[in-house]
């Protein structure tokens, strides 16, 4: 029988050859190292691969179908990073039948360095809004670091605008209107200046705000004479005279007129919230309810400014089950639709912009999450369907 | 035995180099597996060389347990001039008592709760939280201590325990609630289901009580607040739509989570949890 290979005696090769054969060849070792290196390189390259960002295609331009031009929503696209989410948001706004949105364009996001404008994000929002056929009312505010005192001198908040920088803000307003003027429904100068935390943690100052409004109005109209400049965006508050937290909005508006604000705004922006009250509750200077906005209207009439419209740029009811100032979801729907009816009937009001359509993340802002019409993952809540039915003239799916 | 010894000897000292290599390789593999097993045992959480639960250690040494609460949600948590009261406050104190430590309640806004847990300001949160799948990489959620979901309430003489029993009948719901959404889903599954919508859950419950609807589907809190004064109604044992409230802790605090789970189980088993809930719901009602 032929012996197995391992039992066969060694062939008679010279010892130095046998020794060399027993050692791995240097070439082979090099080849192995080369392969291992190649594999490492491929693995390294694979770890750097990321999925391509979703492509966003504008598509053909749309128009908004609606039977109620009063319906408007405040969107929250300022901090929305993904372009497809901006598009999806505005698409849902259009499908809901709202022809107008209010959106915030913070000054520090655009002019991070003095005189150098970065319009990329604003362009993105405006491009998609135009594609969906929406009119944008732009809320302008906040202050870049370069326009505030250095931190070593004074610690300030993002809403602290020193008087000597009013001209810089007005310049931003002018630049914004020059860029988007034809596509805008108007610009709101500042937000809730009658609250101290919106006025750089200082006592609200109607005269100073009037000066800011005057400079902004002139800059906006110099850029586009047809632009509508909204003054105010006043918040409802019952703060007493001399309070460090805020000033009653009626008192603030009166003092604006006394400071000569009348020629410097084309419409008044106002915020009005219902909390637990029905929209029909009568206006009361000591109760924050929906019809309290009528008190502002009375001031305008008293100062001979009754021809100007009021645009309600923030309003709504919350259905947060944890909040004592919220209502049940069904009440929220009923009150919102009733409020839309009221505003449609008021000849002096043009829009009711609901706070808010959707926010990028619901995680750290529960209060606003329950004001939203759509969850951050685009789930349309019942209030969305009810407002949609109202705006499109359909039967209310949530009628009792 | 001798046969194996001889075999091993032949493998170790034999002339066959391949067999020798195979033997040593197998032995090395075996050693690696054994070493891996030993290392795994020794480095498991809580083992000699594994990660330790510093929170549990601190709780034991200092004898205090920090619980985060949002006191804006009566009857679960409410801020009175004297102290924080409610179901969640009592539950927090009871857990502390069962663990043999003193509960320190820290109040904070709802949006700050998870930040406080993440930064170690508190050891746990009892604040009507629902399990959030996006946080489970670092948050451990306990078994529920309450279910605030949608539950069927029906007349005691004609009880309805499940939605499928409502075929051909009328159900009363709170408009735009998750009960309303559930009723719509069931209307598609059943042959016929009439949905009666009400602005408030109390109105839906009244409809069931007065016989206009066979049952009402409302949230468990509203149902439990309504029922004591209306003994003609009965609540189904099982939720139709679950919305559990759970305790949140850091996943890394493995000993604390285990002890809290045990305490919660004991509190539930001896009826203390039901007593706490019934007490505060009765007061709120």
Interface residues (C-beta under 8 A of the other chain):
Chain A: X6 X319 X321 X322 X323 X324 X328 X329 X330 X331 X332 X333 X334 X363 X364 X365 X366 X367 X381 X382 X383 X386 X398 X399 X400
Chain B: X15 X16 X18 X70 X72 X73 X110 X111 X114 X128 X174 X175 X176 X177 X180 X181 X197 X198 X199 X200 X201 X219
